[in-house]
Amino acid sequence: MANLKDIYSEEKLQEIVTVFASVESTFPKAEFLAAVGKEGWDSLSLRQRHERLARALVDSLNRPFEAVAPFLQEVGARVQGFSWLFLPDVVALYGLENVQDSMETLAILTESSSAEFAIRPFLAQNFPQTFEQMKSWSVSENEHHRRLASEGLRPNLPWGKKIPGLEVHRLKIWELLEELKGDGSLYVRKSVANHLNDWTRTHPEEVLDLLESWQGTGPETDWIIKRAARNLLKAGQHRALALFGYRSREDVEQVFWSFPQKIKKGDRMVVDYKVRVGQAGPLRLELQIDFVKATGKQSTKIFMLRDREAAEIEGQWRYDWLDKTTRRHANGPHELCLLLNGQILAEGVLEVTGFGDKEL
């Protein structure tokens, strides 16, 4: 799989300077490309490349931010896509002392790429002032603005810098999310759900209070609620399970599952399952695997098998025992559990071999 930072090929950089020159004919293309490609470029991470592109752009323009902002706005109105994500970085790096121009610029740039990273230094510097702007965006007719109002305030934004003291403002932030709980844009709803899912790590009961108050508001809100509670559901949190009708089932009539007792590196494991209860209802069937690490410790992962309203569910699930970038395997006994609505139905052990062995 190609590294995301490699999007900035020579062809892409030529495309970027061509756009810059179309906005300002005197733009020093050679100077910009030389600054970007100087020593160390190949070793930079994606975020570091974005910062170098941003600094090279301002150095090439050679003027104060208030004169850079109109240039950024014009470029932003002409382009679209991930490769332009460095433009909001210019605002974050150089616009902190010029809030009005910065907010106007981010409002345009968030449509061409995204500005959730760039808004965070402003929140860290002056939360009340920036939050007022985000409240205004939360009621905008533009879905990109509404999404930014949620995404920029996430406590655990991937790649995003932490905002000091954000926890203190969480109730205000959730009031802002009230404006978005029934949003007609899936783009916005995904952000709201991911935002609340972040807070379940530190304030699960408070988030559940909020989700319970939202329940039944409408289909868009119900979609957010289910996605926002996904980690609590995976963890078998009883209150979260009850929120969606996943009650403990005392009427389990049949439990069948089968899987190989031994598996080796490269094998595909096939798990067959069938569960029947006495009365139809919401059924959430999951497989928990306690993966053994090379250190001997365990790492628990829960996989969804089936989620439906029924009296019987059956099927087959497959897993390839190969190392992945997100998971390294190790030899040893792995404990498996079959879970229904968070309760253990059956347990078993799988012996794993072949990892760490020298290739012949």
C-alpha positions as CSV (number, residue, x, y, z in Angstrom):
1,M,0.0,0.0,0.0
2,A,1.4,3.4,-1.0
3,N,2.3,5.8,1.7
4,L,-0.1,8.7,1.8
5,K,2.7,11.3,2.0
6,D,3.8,10.1,-1.5
7,I,0.9,11.9,-3.0
8,Y,3.3,14.9,-3.3
9,S,5.0,13.6,-6.4
10,E,6.9,15.8,-8.8
11,E,3.7,15.9,-11.0
12,K,1.6,16.9,-8.1
13,L,3.9,19.7,-7.0
14,Q,4.0,21.0,-10.6
15,E,0.2,21.0,-10.5
16,I,0.2,23.0,-7.3
17,V,2.6,25.7,-8.6
18,T,0.5,25.9,-11.8
19,V,-2.5,26.8,-9.8
20,F,-0.6,29.3,-7.8
21,A,0.6,30.9,-11.0
22,S,-2.9,31.0,-12.3
23,V,-3.9,33.1,-9.3
24,E,-0.8,35.3,-9.4
25,S,1.2,35.3,-12.6
26,T,4.4,36.5,-10.9
27,F,4.4,33.6,-8.4
28,P,8.0,32.3,-8.1
29,K,7.4,28.7,-9.0
30,A,11.1,27.7,-9.1
31,E,11.8,29.3,-5.7
32,F,8.8,27.5,-4.1
33,L,9.8,24.1,-5.6
34,A,13.4,24.5,-4.4
35,A,12.2,25.3,-0.9
36,V,9.9,22.3,-0.8
37,G,12.4,19.8,-2.2
38,K,15.4,20.9,-0.1
39,E,17.4,18.3,1.9
40,G,15.3,16.1,4.1
41,W,12.1,16.1,2.1
42,D,12.1,12.4,1.6
43,S,12.3,11.6,5.3
44,L,9.4,14.0,6.3
45,S,6.1,12.6,7.5
46,L,2.8,13.7,5.9
47,R,2.2,16.4,8.5
48,Q,5.8,17.6,8.3
49,R,5.4,17.9,4.5
50,H,2.3,19.9,4.9
51,E,4.2,22.3,7.2
52,R,7.1,22.6,4.8
53,L,4.7,23.3,1.9
54,A,2.9,26.0,4.0
55,R,6.1,27.7,5.0
56,A,7.5,27.6,1.5
57,L,4.4,29.2,0.2
58,V,4.6,32.1,2.6
59,D,8.3,32.5,2.0
60,S,7.7,32.6,-1.7
61,L,4.9,35.2,-1.4
62,N,7.1,37.3,0.9
63,R,4.4,39.4,2.5
64,P,2.4,39.6,5.7
65,F,-0.5,37.3,6.5
66,E,-3.2,39.8,5.8
67,A,-1.9,40.0,2.2
68,V,-1.5,36.2,2.0
69,A,-5.1,35.5,3.1
70,P,-6.7,36.8,-0.1
71,F,-4.3,34.6,-2.1
72,L,-5.3,31.5,-0.1
73,Q,-9.0,32.3,-0.5
74,E,-8.6,32.5,-4.3
75,V,-6.7,29.3,-4.5
76,G,-9.2,27.6,-2.2
77,A,-12.1,28.6,-4.4
78,R,-10.4,26.9,-7.4
79,V,-9.1,23.6,-6.0
80,Q,-10.5,20.4,-4.3
81,G,-8.9,17.5,-2.6
82,F,-6.6,16.0,0.1
83,S,-3.4,17.3,-1.6
84,W,-4.5,20.9,-0.7
85,L,-4.7,20.2,3.1
86,F,-1.5,22.2,3.6
87,L,-3.3,25.5,2.8
88,P,-5.1,25.7,6.1
89,D,-1.7,25.0,7.8
90,V,-0.7,28.5,6.5
91,V,-3.5,30.0,8.5
92,A,-2.6,28.0,11.6
93,L,1.1,29.0,11.4
94,Y,0.8,32.6,10.4
95,G,-2.7,33.8,11.1
96,L,-3.1,33.6,14.9
97,E,-2.8,37.3,15.4
98,N,-5.2,38.1,12.6
99,V,-8.3,36.2,13.7
100,Q,-10.9,37.8,11.4
101,D,-8.9,37.1,8.2
102,S,-8.1,33.7,9.4
103,M,-11.7,32.7,10.1
104,E,-12.8,34.0,6.7
105,T,-10.0,32.1,5.0
106,L,-10.7,28.8,6.9
107,A,-14.4,29.0,6.0
108,I,-13.3,28.8,2.3
109,L,-10.5,26.3,2.7
110,T,-12.5,23.8,4.7
111,E,-14.6,23.4,1.5
112,S,-11.6,22.6,-0.7
113,S,-9.8,20.3,1.8
114,S,-10.5,20.5,5.5
115,A,-9.7,22.9,8.3
116,E,-10.2,20.9,11.5
117,F,-6.5,20.8,12.2
118,A,-6.0,24.5,11.5
119,I,-8.7,25.6,13.9
120,R,-7.2,23.9,16.9
121,P,-4.4,26.4,17.6
122,F,-7.0,29.2,17.6
123,L,-9.1,27.2,20.2
124,A,-5.9,26.7,22.3
125,Q,-5.1,30.4,22.1
126,N,-8.5,31.9,22.7
127,F,-11.2,29.3,23.2
128,P,-14.2,31.6,23.9
129,Q,-13.6,33.8,20.8
130,T,-13.0,30.8,18.5
131,F,-15.9,28.8,20.0
132,E,-18.3,31.7,19.1
133,Q,-17.2,31.4,15.5
134,M,-17.8,27.6,15.6
135,K,-21.3,28.1,17.0
136,S,-22.0,30.3,14.1
137,W,-20.7,27.7,11.7
138,S,-22.9,25.0,13.4
139,V,-26.0,26.8,12.0
140,S,-24.5,27.6,8.6
141,E,-26.3,26.4,5.4
142,N,-22.9,25.1,4.3
143,E,-22.4,21.4,5.3
144,H,-18.6,21.9,5.3
145,H,-18.9,24.7,7.9
146,R,-21.3,22.6,10.1
147,R,-18.9,19.6,9.9
148,L,-16.0,21.8,10.9
149,A,-17.9,23.0,14.0
150,S,-18.0,19.4,15.2
151,E,-14.8,18.0,13.8
152,G,-12.5,20.8,15.0
153,L,-13.7,20.4,18.6
154,R,-13.1,16.6,18.9
155,P,-11.1,15.7,22.0
156,N,-9.2,13.0,20.2
157,L,-9.0,14.2,16.6
158,P,-6.6,11.8,14.7
159,W,-3.5,13.7,13.7
160,G,-4.8,16.8,15.6
161,K,-3.1,18.6,18.4
162,K,-4.6,18.4,21.8
163,I,-6.6,21.4,23.0
164,P,-5.6,22.2,26.6
165,G,-8.5,22.3,29.0
166,L,-11.1,21.1,26.4
167,E,-12.7,18.9,29.0
168,V,-13.8,21.9,31.0
169,H,-15.9,23.1,28.0
170,R,-17.5,19.7,27.1
171,L,-21.0,20.7,28.1
172,K,-20.9,23.8,26.0
173,I,-19.5,21.7,23.1
174,W,-22.4,19.2,23.5
175,E,-24.9,22.1,23.3
176,L,-23.3,23.0,20.0
177,L,-23.7,19.4,18.9
178,E,-27.4,19.7,19.7
179,E,-27.7,21.9,16.6
180,L,-26.3,19.0,14.5
181,K,-28.0,15.9,16.0
182,G,-30.6,15.8,13.2
183,D,-28.4,17.1,10.4
184,G,-29.4,16.1,6.9
185,S,-25.8,15.7,5.8
186,L,-24.2,12.3,6.4
187,Y,-20.8,14.1,6.2
188,V,-21.9,16.1,9.3
189,R,-23.6,13.2,11.1
190,K,-20.4,11.1,10.9
191,S,-18.4,13.8,12.5
192,V,-20.9,14.3,15.4
193,A,-20.9,10.5,16.0
194,N,-17.1,10.3,16.0
195,H,-16.9,13.3,18.2
196,L,-19.2,11.8,20.9
197,N,-17.5,8.4,20.5
198,D,-14.2,10.2,21.5
199,W,-15.9,11.4,24.7
200,T,-17.0,7.9,25.7
201,R,-13.4,7.1,26.5
202,T,-13.4,9.6,29.4
203,H,-17.0,10.4,30.2
204,P,-19.1,7.4,29.2
205,E,-22.0,7.9,31.6
206,E,-22.4,11.6,30.7
207,V,-22.4,10.7,27.0
208,L,-25.0,8.0,27.6
209,D,-27.1,10.6,29.4
210,L,-27.0,12.8,26.3
211,L,-27.7,9.9,23.8
212,E,-30.6,8.8,25.9
213,S,-32.1,12.3,25.8
214,W,-31.7,12.3,22.0
215,Q,-33.2,8.9,21.4
216,G,-36.4,8.8,19.3
217,T,-35.8,12.3,17.9
218,G,-35.6,11.1,14.3
219,P,-33.8,8.6,12.1
220,E,-30.8,10.8,11.5
221,T,-30.3,11.2,15.2
222,D,-30.8,7.5,15.9
223,W,-28.0,6.8,13.3
224,I,-25.7,9.2,15.2
225,I,-26.6,7.5,18.6
226,K,-25.8,4.0,17.3
227,R,-22.4,5.1,15.8
228,A,-21.5,7.2,18.8
229,A,-22.0,4.3,21.2
230,R,-20.1,1.8,19.1
231,N,-17.1,1.4,21.4
232,L,-19.3,1.1,24.4
233,L,-21.3,-1.6,22.6
234,K,-18.1,-3.4,21.8
235,A,-17.0,-3.2,25.4
236,G,-20.3,-4.8,26.4
237,Q,-21.3,-1.8,28.5
238,H,-24.7,-2.8,29.8
239,R,-26.3,0.6,29.8
240,A,-25.2,1.1,26.2
241,L,-26.6,-2.3,25.2
242,A,-29.9,-1.6,26.9
243,L,-30.1,1.7,25.0
244,F,-30.6,-0.3,21.8
245,G,-32.7,-3.1,23.3
246,Y,-29.8,-5.6,23.6
247,R,-31.0,-7.1,26.8
248,S,-29.5,-10.2,28.5
249,R,-31.2,-13.2,26.9
250,E,-32.3,-15.9,29.3
251,D,-34.2,-17.7,26.6
252,V,-31.3,-19.0,24.6
253,E,-32.4,-22.3,23.1
254,Q,-29.4,-23.3,20.9
255,V,-25.8,-22.3,20.7
256,F,-23.6,-23.8,18.0
257,W,-20.1,-22.7,16.9
258,S,-17.1,-24.4,15.5
259,F,-13.6,-23.4,14.7
260,P,-10.2,-25.2,14.2
261,Q,-8.4,-26.1,17.4
262,K,-5.0,-25.3,15.8
263,I,-4.0,-22.8,13.3
264,K,-0.6,-21.8,11.8
265,K,0.7,-18.7,10.2
266,G,-0.9,-18.0,6.8
267,D,-4.0,-20.2,7.5
268,R,-7.6,-18.9,7.2
269,M,-9.7,-19.6,10.2
270,V,-13.4,-20.3,9.5
271,V,-15.9,-19.9,12.3
272,D,-19.4,-21.3,11.8
273,Y,-22.1,-20.2,14.2
274,K,-25.8,-20.5,14.9
275,V,-27.8,-19.1,17.8
276,R,-31.5,-19.4,18.5
277,V,-33.6,-17.7,21.2
278,G,-37.2,-18.2,22.3
279,Q,-38.5,-14.8,21.2
280,A,-37.4,-12.5,18.4
281,G,-35.6,-9.3,19.4
282,P,-32.5,-7.3,18.9
283,L,-29.6,-9.7,18.7
284,R,-25.9,-8.6,18.6
285,L,-23.6,-11.6,18.1
286,E,-19.8,-11.0,18.4
287,L,-16.6,-12.9,18.6
288,Q,-14.0,-11.9,21.1
289,I,-10.4,-13.0,20.5
290,D,-7.7,-12.4,23.2
291,F,-4.7,-12.1,20.9
292,V,-1.4,-13.1,22.5
293,K,1.4,-10.6,22.1
294,A,5.1,-11.4,21.8
295,T,5.5,-10.1,25.4
296,G,3.0,-12.7,26.6
297,K,0.3,-10.1,27.3
298,Q,-3.1,-10.3,25.8
299,S,-4.8,-7.8,23.5
300,T,-8.6,-8.2,23.3
301,K,-10.4,-7.6,20.0
302,I,-14.1,-8.0,19.4
303,F,-15.4,-8.7,15.9
304,M,-19.0,-8.2,14.9
305,L,-20.6,-11.4,13.5
306,R,-24.3,-10.4,13.1
307,D,-26.6,-7.6,14.3
308,R,-30.3,-7.9,13.6
309,E,-33.8,-8.2,14.9
310,A,-34.5,-12.0,14.9
311,A,-35.0,-15.2,16.8
312,E,-32.2,-17.0,15.0
313,I,-28.9,-15.9,13.5
314,E,-26.4,-18.1,11.8
315,G,-23.5,-17.6,9.4
316,Q,-19.8,-18.0,8.9
317,W,-16.9,-15.7,9.7
318,R,-13.3,-15.8,8.3
319,Y,-10.0,-14.5,9.6
320,D,-6.6,-14.8,7.9
321,W,-3.7,-15.3,10.3
322,L,-1.3,-13.0,8.7
323,D,0.6,-10.1,10.3
324,K,-0.9,-6.7,9.5
325,T,0.3,-3.1,10.1
326,T,-2.2,-2.8,12.8
327,R,-1.8,-6.2,14.4
328,R,1.2,-8.5,14.9
329,H,0.5,-12.1,15.8
330,A,2.4,-14.4,18.2
331,N,2.4,-18.1,19.0
332,G,0.4,-19.6,21.9
333,P,-3.1,-20.3,23.1
334,H,-5.7,-17.7,22.1
335,E,-8.9,-17.5,24.1
336,L,-12.1,-17.1,22.1
337,C,-15.6,-16.1,23.3
338,L,-18.9,-16.0,21.6
339,L,-21.0,-13.1,22.9
340,L,-24.7,-12.4,22.5
341,N,-25.8,-9.0,23.6
342,G,-22.6,-8.7,25.7
343,Q,-23.1,-12.0,27.5
344,I,-20.8,-14.9,27.1
345,L,-22.5,-17.9,25.4
346,A,-19.4,-20.1,24.8
347,E,-15.7,-20.1,25.3
348,G,-12.8,-22.0,23.6
349,V,-9.1,-22.0,23.0
350,L,-7.2,-21.8,19.7
351,E,-3.5,-22.9,19.5
352,V,-1.5,-20.6,17.1
353,T,1.9,-21.5,15.7
354,G,4.3,-20.4,13.0
355,F,4.9,-16.8,14.0
356,G,8.4,-15.8,14.8
357,D,9.8,-18.9,13.1
358,K,12.7,-18.4,10.7
359,E,11.8,-18.7,7.1
360,L,13.6,-21.6,5.3
